Every structure is written in C-alpha cells, then in structure tokens.
Amino acid sequence: MLIHLSKSIIYAIHSLYYMSYYVKDRPVMVRELCDAFDFPYDSVLKILRQLSRAKILMTHRGAKGGFTLRVNLEDLNLLILIEAIEGPVEVMDPLPDELGDKKLRDTTHSVFSSLVSDYKSLLKNVNCDMLFKWRGLESQNVSKLDLDQSLLKIIENQ
C-alpha cells in the first residue's frame, strides 16, 4: 500500500517553503511561485486560496498584492496542512451498508480507524519548520525533488 501525497499537498509545501525562506518581507504573487517551481498557475492559485481560507495565509489585494504567511511554521504541522487542502483524514467504507458481513466490516473499520489515528499522530509531530530545516537550507538552489524526498525521510523516521 502506498501513501499517496497529492500534487496539491506538494504544491502547498513548496509554496510555504518559498514564502518562508526566500520572500519574507513582502507578499508573494502566484505567478512568482509558479515560475520558481514550474507549477501550473490555476492549481497553485486554488491551493493558496484554500490556505487563506484556513487562516494559514493572508491575502493582499492590489498591484503589489499576493500572499503572506499568517502562522508561525513551528505551529503548522503536516496534519493541519493536509486537512486544509484535502479535508479530514479519516476512514471511509466504500460499500453500501447492505453489502458484506456487518461484523467483519465493523472490525475492519475499527482496525483501520486505529491505523489512521496513528498516522494522524505522526503528521502532528512534523511541523513545516522542521520539514524545511531537514531539507538543508544552506543550499540556495530550490529543488522540488529534494523537498519531496525530505518529507518522505521524516515520515519514515518517525
């Protein structure tokens, strides 16, 4: 079984990284983020709006507008970030209630709910500041691959 990180989560992580380490003193425009990482404009705009609605980013209007961080990265764990983009992390049974063995389904749901609870605890223990420091900020060359692999290393080492 693979744990699939959506492109939206990866775009959000990269955007927060860029805002926190490369542009601290002004709003970041969506086009600037897209150019920095070669990401699609419409997707990044949608994600930044979601992060703004979740009170993670602040929106600035006008010619020099864009987005800035609203939270301290030490307070922003991966569970909060993922749920802001993807919605609640939970177990969903795809079968209608009348199908299958009810006791087996209840047991399966209980086991997977416990696993999801453990997964959520792991995500709560990794904040964005930790993730970005893990990447190795002494390098000023932003690399999508490095950042993606840093996330996987952190989760594997928990």
C-alpha positions as a Markdown table, in Angstrom:
| # | Residue | x | y | z |
|---|---|---|---|---|
| 1 | Met | 0.0 | 0.0 | 0.0 |
| 2 | Leu | 1.3 | 3.4 | -0.9 |
| 3 | Ile | 0.6 | 6.6 | 0.9 |
| 4 | His | -0.1 | 9.0 | -1.9 |
| 5 | Leu | 0.7 | 12.7 | -1.4 |
| 6 | Ser | -1.4 | 14.7 | -3.8 |
| 7 | Lys | 0.2 | 17.3 | -6.1 |
| 8 | Ser | -1.9 | 19.8 | -4.2 |
| 9 | Ile | 0.0 | 19.0 | -0.9 |
| 10 | Ile | 3.3 | 19.1 | -2.6 |
| 11 | Tyr | 2.4 | 22.5 | -4.3 |
| 12 | Ala | 1.4 | 23.8 | -0.9 |
| 13 | Ile | 4.6 | 22.7 | 0.9 |
| 14 | His | 6.7 | 24.2 | -1.8 |
| 15 | Ser | 4.7 | 27.5 | -1.7 |
| 16 | Leu | 5.1 | 27.8 | 2.1 |
| 17 | Tyr | 8.8 | 27.0 | 1.8 |
| 18 | Tyr | 9.3 | 29.7 | -0.8 |
| 19 | Met | 7.4 | 32.3 | 1.2 |
| 20 | Ser | 9.2 | 31.5 | 4.5 |
| 21 | Tyr | 12.8 | 31.3 | 3.2 |
| 22 | Tyr | 13.0 | 33.4 | 0.1 |
| 23 | Val | 10.5 | 36.2 | 0.4 |
| 24 | Lys | 9.9 | 37.2 | 4.0 |
| 25 | Asp | 9.2 | 40.9 | 3.7 |
| 26 | Arg | 6.5 | 41.2 | 1.0 |
| 27 | Pro | 3.5 | 39.4 | -0.4 |
| 28 | Val | 4.3 | 36.7 | -2.9 |
| 29 | Met | 2.4 | 36.7 | -6.2 |
| 30 | Val | 1.1 | 33.4 | -7.6 |
| 31 | Arg | 3.0 | 33.9 | -10.9 |
| 32 | Glu | 6.3 | 34.2 | -8.9 |
| 33 | Leu | 5.7 | 30.9 | -7.2 |
| 34 | Cys | 4.7 | 29.2 | -10.4 |
| 35 | Asp | 7.8 | 30.5 | -12.2 |
| 36 | Ala | 10.1 | 29.4 | -9.3 |
| 37 | Phe | 8.9 | 25.8 | -9.4 |
| 38 | Asp | 7.4 | 25.4 | -12.8 |
| 39 | Phe | 3.9 | 24.7 | -11.3 |
| 40 | Pro | 0.6 | 25.3 | -13.0 |
| 41 | Tyr | -0.9 | 28.7 | -12.2 |
| 42 | Asp | -4.5 | 27.7 | -11.7 |
| 43 | Ser | -3.6 | 24.8 | -9.4 |
| 44 | Val | -1.4 | 27.0 | -7.2 |
| 45 | Leu | -3.9 | 29.8 | -7.0 |
| 46 | Lys | -6.6 | 27.4 | -5.9 |
| 47 | Ile | -4.3 | 25.9 | -3.2 |
| 48 | Leu | -3.3 | 29.3 | -1.9 |
| 49 | Arg | -6.9 | 30.4 | -1.7 |
| 50 | Gln | -7.6 | 27.2 | 0.4 |
| 51 | Leu | -4.7 | 28.0 | 2.7 |
| 52 | Ser | -6.0 | 31.6 | 3.0 |
| 53 | Arg | -9.5 | 30.3 | 4.0 |
| 54 | Ala | -7.8 | 28.0 | 6.5 |
| 55 | Lys | -6.1 | 31.1 | 8.0 |
| 56 | Ile | -2.6 | 29.8 | 7.2 |
| 57 | Leu | -2.0 | 32.6 | 4.6 |
| 58 | Met | -3.1 | 36.2 | 4.4 |
| 59 | Thr | -4.3 | 37.6 | 1.1 |
| 60 | His | -3.2 | 41.1 | 0.0 |
| 61 | Arg | -5.0 | 42.8 | -2.9 |
| 62 | Gly | -3.7 | 45.3 | -5.3 |
| 63 | Ala | -0.9 | 45.7 | -7.8 |
| 64 | Lys | 1.7 | 44.6 | -5.3 |
| 65 | Gly | -0.6 | 42.0 | -3.7 |
| 66 | Gly | -0.2 | 38.3 | -3.2 |
| 67 | Phe | 0.0 | 36.0 | -0.2 |
| 68 | Thr | 2.0 | 36.1 | 3.0 |
| 69 | Leu | 2.3 | 33.6 | 5.9 |
| 70 | Arg | -0.2 | 34.2 | 8.7 |
| 71 | Val | 1.1 | 31.5 | 11.0 |
| 72 | Asn | 4.4 | 30.5 | 12.6 |
| 73 | Leu | 5.8 | 27.5 | 10.7 |
| 74 | Glu | 6.6 | 25.8 | 14.1 |
| 75 | Asp | 2.8 | 25.8 | 14.8 |
| 76 | Leu | 1.8 | 24.5 | 11.4 |
| 77 | Asn | 2.0 | 20.7 | 11.4 |
| 78 | Leu | 1.5 | 18.5 | 8.4 |
| 79 | Leu | -1.9 | 17.3 | 9.6 |
| 80 | Ile | -3.2 | 20.8 | 9.7 |
| 81 | Leu | -1.8 | 21.5 | 6.2 |
| 82 | Ile | -3.1 | 18.3 | 4.7 |
| 83 | Glu | -6.6 | 18.8 | 6.1 |
| 84 | Ala | -6.6 | 22.4 | 4.9 |
| 85 | Ile | -6.1 | 21.1 | 1.4 |
| 86 | Glu | -7.6 | 17.7 | 1.2 |
| 87 | Gly | -10.2 | 17.7 | 4.1 |
| 88 | Pro | -10.3 | 15.4 | 7.1 |
| 89 | Val | -8.0 | 12.4 | 7.2 |
| 90 | Glu | -10.4 | 9.6 | 8.0 |
| 91 | Val | -11.5 | 6.1 | 7.1 |
| 92 | Met | -14.3 | 5.8 | 4.6 |
| 93 | Asp | -16.0 | 2.5 | 3.7 |
| 94 | Pro | -16.9 | 2.5 | 0.0 |
| 95 | Leu | -19.6 | -0.3 | 0.3 |
| 96 | Pro | -23.3 | 0.4 | 0.9 |
| 97 | Asp | -24.5 | -0.7 | 4.3 |
| 98 | Glu | -26.4 | -3.7 | 2.9 |
| 99 | Leu | -23.4 | -5.3 | 1.4 |
| 100 | Gly | -20.9 | -7.6 | 3.1 |
| 101 | Asp | -20.6 | -9.1 | 6.5 |
| 102 | Lys | -21.6 | -6.5 | 9.1 |
| 103 | Lys | -19.3 | -7.8 | 11.9 |
| 104 | Leu | -16.3 | -8.1 | 9.5 |
| 105 | Arg | -17.0 | -4.5 | 8.2 |
| 106 | Asp | -17.2 | -3.2 | 11.8 |
| 107 | Thr | -13.9 | -5.0 | 12.7 |
| 108 | Thr | -12.2 | -3.7 | 9.6 |
| 109 | His | -13.4 | -0.2 | 10.2 |
| 110 | Ser | -12.1 | -0.3 | 13.8 |
| 111 | Val | -8.7 | -1.6 | 12.8 |
| 112 | Phe | -8.3 | 1.0 | 10.0 |
| 113 | Ser | -9.5 | 3.8 | 12.3 |
| 114 | Ser | -6.8 | 2.9 | 14.7 |
| 115 | Leu | -4.2 | 3.0 | 12.0 |
| 116 | Val | -5.4 | 6.3 | 10.7 |
| 117 | Ser | -5.3 | 7.7 | 14.3 |
| 118 | Asp | -1.6 | 6.6 | 14.5 |
| 119 | Tyr | -0.9 | 8.2 | 11.1 |
| 120 | Lys | -2.5 | 11.4 | 12.2 |
| 121 | Ser | -0.3 | 11.4 | 15.3 |
| 122 | Leu | 2.8 | 11.1 | 13.1 |
| 123 | Leu | 1.6 | 14.0 | 10.9 |
| 124 | Lys | 1.0 | 16.2 | 14.0 |
| 125 | Asn | 4.6 | 15.5 | 15.1 |
| 126 | Val | 6.1 | 17.0 | 12.0 |
| 127 | Asn | 5.8 | 20.8 | 11.6 |
| 128 | Cys | 6.7 | 22.7 | 8.4 |
| 129 | Asp | 9.6 | 24.4 | 10.1 |
| 130 | Met | 11.1 | 21.0 | 10.9 |
| 131 | Leu | 10.5 | 19.8 | 7.4 |
| 132 | Phe | 12.2 | 22.8 | 5.8 |
| 133 | Lys | 15.2 | 22.7 | 8.1 |
| 134 | Trp | 15.6 | 19.0 | 7.3 |
| 135 | Arg | 15.9 | 20.0 | 3.7 |
| 136 | Gly | 19.2 | 21.7 | 4.4 |
| 137 | Leu | 18.8 | 25.5 | 4.0 |
| 138 | Glu | 22.5 | 26.1 | 3.4 |
| 139 | Ser | 21.7 | 25.4 | -0.3 |
| 140 | Gln | 20.0 | 28.3 | -2.0 |
| 141 | Asn | 19.1 | 26.2 | -5.0 |
| 142 | Val | 15.4 | 25.3 | -4.6 |
| 143 | Ser | 14.8 | 21.7 | -5.8 |
| 144 | Lys | 11.4 | 20.0 | -5.9 |
| 145 | Leu | 12.9 | 16.6 | -5.7 |
| 146 | Asp | 15.0 | 17.4 | -2.6 |
| 147 | Leu | 12.0 | 18.8 | -0.7 |
| 148 | Asp | 9.7 | 15.9 | -1.7 |
| 149 | Gln | 12.3 | 13.3 | -0.5 |
| 150 | Ser | 12.9 | 15.2 | 2.8 |
| 151 | Leu | 9.2 | 14.8 | 3.6 |
| 152 | Leu | 9.4 | 11.0 | 3.0 |
| 153 | Lys | 12.5 | 10.7 | 5.1 |
| 154 | Ile | 10.9 | 12.5 | 8.0 |
| 155 | Ile | 7.8 | 10.3 | 7.9 |
| 156 | Glu | 9.9 | 7.1 | 7.6 |
| 157 | Asn | 12.0 | 8.1 | 10.6 |
| 158 | Gln | 9.0 | 8.6 | 13.0 |
